[in-house]
Amino acid sequence: MKDTFKSGFVSIIGRTNVGKSTLMNRLIGEKIAIMSNKPQTTRNRIKTVLTTDDFQAIFIDTPGIHTPQNKLGEMMVKTANTTLNEVDIIFYLIEPHPVIGKNDAIILEKLKTVKTPIFLCINKIDSVSKEEVAETIDKFKKEVEFAEIIPISAYEGNNVDALLKCIEKYLPEGPQFFPGDMLTDQPERQIVAEMIREKALHLLDKEIPHGIAVEIDTMKARPKGNVVDIEATIVCERDSHKRIIIGKNGTMIKDIGSKSRYDMERLLGSKVYLTLWVKVKKNWRDSQFLLKNFGFNNDEY
């Protein structure tokens, strides 16, 4: 380790579905945040930790900034906004597109009042031409003064090393906040619940996933044998959604369960016996009580 060590917090912001969780997972080399091509996948602030010989960066993956339609949406946007002036670096993640959309325009207005160094990260460069990337950069740099502009592919890993070098350059000198082997502040139960929700996002119809939450009812390791028993409930808003989640002869919920169990076993390092239930709680996304019950508690913000 060098004589001078650096440490600090890095917020990853952007509109929904630009690859924030994919980037965070890529940076730390482990899958912590769930990923989906559906908007509003991330609902809470998720902190992950990258520790090297020279620095420790704590990444905060925030929900995508969007126009909220319910209390859950309002809470998600508030969560994203509150990180802007509390961190040492901001990653503003966008896709290559020369036209600034509505939600990016909202974000840019917020960034104009921020004093924190902002990195403009143009993601998904593997899917477009260099000309499109250049047009995007030209358009966005006219709006805000960015400390760094870095084209990347979070999925492929392109240019992520350059991003890491910039992180070290801008982080302040400071102590190591977390143990070197710590990857996240998320409890295992929370990660397991999110794994189930991720599989539902992948497998269910377009509108249903936004109306579900996952509760871990029990999670216990057996006294003898390398097995963890998990019982979880998928909560949805309508009886019709419940039928779809269960599927014909239970095929859908079995598929969600088997795909979730694979990730859980990798996380926990043991066999998992998973039991899934489905319950209907109408309009839970507009209930402050139920939001807190499901872990969406914004009191700390």
C-alpha atoms as one frame of an Amber mdcrd trajectory, in Angstrom:
protein
   0.000   0.000   0.000   1.205   3.508  -0.833   2.049   6.074   1.825  -1.032
   8.033   0.814  -4.346   6.195   0.657  -7.499   7.574  -0.927 -11.121   6.866
  -0.135 -14.542   8.251  -0.849 -18.068   7.811  -2.144 -19.136   7.604  -5.778
 -22.774   8.039  -6.786 -23.973   6.422 -10.017 -26.932   8.352 -11.403 -28.901
   8.444 -14.631 -32.312   7.829 -16.061 -33.829   4.367 -15.855 -32.374   1.465
 -17.805 -29.001   2.975 -18.772 -26.925   0.274 -17.062 -26.141   1.698 -13.620
 -26.363  -1.649 -11.826 -24.390  -3.372 -14.586 -21.605  -0.816 -14.207 -21.487
  -1.142 -10.437 -21.320  -4.932 -10.636 -18.574  -4.657 -13.271 -16.493  -2.292
 -11.122 -16.470  -4.546  -8.065 -16.321  -7.786 -10.029 -19.350  -9.353  -8.337
 -23.091  -9.368  -8.947 -24.679  -7.431  -6.087 -27.284  -5.208  -7.746 -29.959
  -6.898  -9.826 -30.041  -6.221 -13.546 -32.872  -6.103 -16.049 -33.692  -4.391
 -19.313 -36.925  -3.142 -17.733 -36.954   0.406 -16.260 -36.898   1.080 -12.512
 -35.134  -2.159 -11.601 -33.205  -0.598  -8.699 -35.473   0.725  -5.933 -33.098
   1.563  -3.084 -29.624   2.992  -2.653 -27.256   0.042  -2.833 -23.701   0.512
  -1.599 -20.860  -1.659  -2.837 -17.195  -1.408  -1.934 -14.082  -1.659  -4.115
 -10.797  -1.829  -2.221  -7.396  -1.779  -3.931  -3.873  -1.224  -2.581  -4.252
   2.483  -3.355  -7.875   3.440  -2.709 -11.297   2.417  -1.498 -14.350   3.547
  -3.466 -17.855   3.106  -2.103 -20.291   3.043  -5.020 -23.905   4.077  -4.527
 -26.211   2.654  -7.182 -29.344   4.799  -7.174 -32.799   4.260  -8.663 -33.245
   5.753 -12.106 -34.521   9.328 -12.142 -37.953   9.413 -13.756 -41.400  11.009
 -13.403 -43.013   9.206 -10.432 -46.486   7.703 -10.693 -46.953   6.631  -7.051
 -45.392   6.881  -3.583 -42.833   4.208  -4.439 -41.775   6.218  -7.490 -41.544
   9.401  -5.409 -39.369   7.600  -2.872 -37.110   6.247  -5.612 -36.543   9.684
  -7.156 -35.902  11.246  -3.744 -33.337   8.522  -3.063 -31.503   9.322  -6.297
 -31.558  13.091  -5.756 -30.250  13.051  -2.189 -26.887  11.551  -3.143 -25.754
  14.409  -5.383 -24.187  16.660  -2.746 -23.137  13.917  -0.325 -20.464  12.191
  -2.389 -16.943  12.803  -3.709 -17.598  11.868  -7.353 -20.724  11.574  -9.494
 -20.973   9.159 -12.392 -23.658  10.456 -14.744 -24.459   7.489 -16.944 -26.122
   8.009 -20.322 -26.618   6.080 -23.563 -25.157   7.285 -26.878 -27.872   9.509
 -28.308 -27.426  13.036 -29.686 -30.890  14.124 -28.512 -31.352  14.971 -24.825
 -34.566  13.385 -23.589 -36.947  14.612 -20.892 -35.434  12.744 -17.943 -31.853
  13.558 -18.943 -32.849  17.228 -19.205 -34.155  17.054 -15.615 -30.907  15.472
 -14.428 -28.751  18.032 -16.238 -30.625  20.884 -14.551 -29.908  19.315 -11.156
 -26.239  18.800 -12.019 -25.789  22.485 -12.882 -26.096  23.297  -9.153 -23.723
  20.558  -7.973 -20.114  21.279  -7.009 -19.071  17.615  -6.886 -16.812  16.455
  -9.779 -19.042  14.867 -12.423 -17.915  12.141 -14.822 -20.018  11.847 -17.967
 -20.010   8.109 -18.704 -21.407   7.218 -22.120 -22.428   3.576 -21.727 -23.189
   0.897 -24.333 -20.568   2.163 -26.796 -20.269  -1.407 -28.097 -23.703  -1.044
 -29.717 -23.151   2.173 -31.739 -20.649   3.862 -34.057 -17.845   6.169 -32.910
 -19.609   9.007 -34.721 -22.724   8.558 -32.590 -20.620   8.594 -29.430 -18.883
  11.789 -30.569 -22.240  13.468 -31.341 -23.525  12.527 -27.903 -20.458  13.949
 -26.171 -20.698  17.173 -28.155 -24.363  17.619 -27.204 -24.036  16.908 -23.480
 -20.814  18.816 -22.770 -22.564  22.013 -23.852 -24.959  21.621 -20.903 -22.673
  20.944 -17.919 -18.944  21.254 -17.205 -17.824  17.667 -16.666 -14.621  16.784
 -14.852 -14.134  13.755 -17.122 -15.899  12.339 -20.188 -15.416   8.580 -20.525
 -17.103   6.338 -23.121 -17.549   2.809 -21.711 -19.342  -0.477 -22.089 -20.332
  -1.728 -18.643 -21.527  -5.018 -20.135 -18.371  -5.730 -22.153 -15.982  -4.004
 -19.739 -14.617  -1.629 -22.397 -12.679   1.340 -20.946 -13.593   0.470 -17.347
  -9.881   0.456 -16.414  -9.657   4.092 -17.542 -12.667   4.876 -15.375 -10.966
   3.303 -12.353  -7.848   5.430 -12.921 -10.005   8.561 -12.970 -11.665   7.493
  -9.723  -8.288   7.246  -7.993  -7.289  10.641  -9.415 -10.323  12.462  -7.963
 -10.839  10.687  -4.636  -9.558  12.627  -1.601  -6.942  11.238   0.743  -8.614
   9.380   3.563  -8.854   6.202   5.601 -10.320   2.863   4.606 -13.969   3.010
   5.706 -14.803  -0.684   5.332 -12.874  -3.967   5.674 -10.938  -4.862   2.544
 -12.962  -8.022   1.896 -16.360  -6.325   2.253 -18.292  -5.988  -1.015 -21.647
  -4.531   0.078 -23.616  -3.169   3.018 -26.731  -5.059   1.921 -27.914  -7.834
   4.286 -28.016 -11.302   2.727 -31.794 -11.418   3.160 -32.152  -8.248   1.098
 -29.893  -9.550  -1.668 -31.820 -12.837  -1.754 -35.141 -10.971  -2.022 -33.771
  -8.889  -4.877 -32.585 -12.012  -6.677 -36.161 -13.305  -6.701 -37.452  -9.953
  -7.954 -34.812  -9.917 -10.696 -35.990 -13.270 -12.046 -39.577 -12.037 -11.963
 -38.504  -8.945 -13.920 -36.993 -11.164 -16.584 -39.824 -13.669 -16.832 -43.063
 -11.766 -16.287 -45.088  -9.558 -18.611 -44.063  -5.930 -19.042 -46.292  -4.211
 -16.463 -46.480  -6.852 -13.737 -42.922  -6.623 -12.328 -43.342  -2.991 -11.241
 -46.241  -4.066  -9.052 -44.376  -6.730  -7.110 -42.262  -6.836  -3.981 -40.559
  -9.768  -2.282 -40.585 -10.579   1.435 -38.204 -13.132   2.945 -40.357 -14.893
   5.553 -37.683 -17.242   6.906 -34.035 -17.891   6.069 -32.285 -20.522   8.178
 -29.268 -22.758   7.757 -29.852 -26.365   8.775 -27.877 -27.507  11.848 -26.413
 -30.418   9.902 -25.624 -30.304   6.231 -24.782 -27.529   3.823 -28.375 -26.401
   3.156 -30.207 -23.087   3.704 -34.006 -23.160   3.871 -35.659 -20.012   2.510
 -39.349 -19.170   2.429 -40.325 -16.047   0.510 -43.510 -14.302  -0.585 -43.968
 -12.460  -3.855 -46.457  -9.650  -3.246 -48.501  -8.318  -6.157 -51.354  -5.840
  -6.563 -54.031  -7.822  -8.418 -55.598 -11.276  -8.381 -55.014 -11.484 -12.146
 -51.309 -10.819 -11.566 -51.184 -13.566  -8.949 -52.494 -16.083 -11.472 -49.850
 -15.014 -13.999 -47.024 -15.192 -11.432 -48.059 -18.715 -10.460 -48.587 -19.719
 -14.090 -50.402 -22.682 -15.558 -49.883 -25.665 -13.236 -47.379 -23.540 -11.290
 -44.878 -23.406 -14.161 -44.026 -19.701 -13.848 -43.367 -19.654 -10.111 -41.283
 -22.828 -10.462 -39.216 -21.107 -13.147 -38.730 -18.005 -10.977 -37.725 -20.236
  -8.078 -35.230 -22.404  -9.952 -33.465 -19.441 -11.553 -33.365 -17.568  -8.221
 -32.002 -20.602  -6.388 -29.001 -20.811  -8.739 -27.868 -17.259  -7.837 -28.613
 -17.786  -4.156 -26.407 -20.864  -3.988 -23.530 -18.923  -5.547 -24.042 -16.104
  -3.028 -24.401 -18.290   0.065 -21.961 -21.026  -0.917 -24.439 -23.742  -0.002
 -27.449 -25.625  -1.316 -30.738 -23.733  -1.064 -34.214 -25.169  -0.540 -36.543
 -22.382  -1.680 -40.292 -22.161  -1.139 -42.199 -19.347  -2.855 -45.681 -18.045
  -2.108 -47.750 -15.338  -3.820 -50.026 -12.845  -2.016 -52.165  -9.953  -3.211
 -51.878  -6.587  -1.412 -53.726  -4.064  -3.513 -52.103  -0.667  -4.141 -49.125
  -1.446  -1.901 -46.978   1.047  -3.850 -49.152   3.879  -2.523 -49.138   2.669
   1.090 -46.489   4.301   3.277 -46.889   1.499   5.828 -46.397  -1.296   3.292
 -43.486   0.492   1.623 -41.677   0.632   4.956 -42.657  -2.979   5.647 -41.008
  -4.022   2.368 -37.808  -2.124   3.189 -38.392   1.067   1.209 -37.825   3.327
   4.185 -36.533   6.769   3.258 -36.329   8.210   6.776 -32.503   8.243   6.596
 -32.660  10.532   3.577
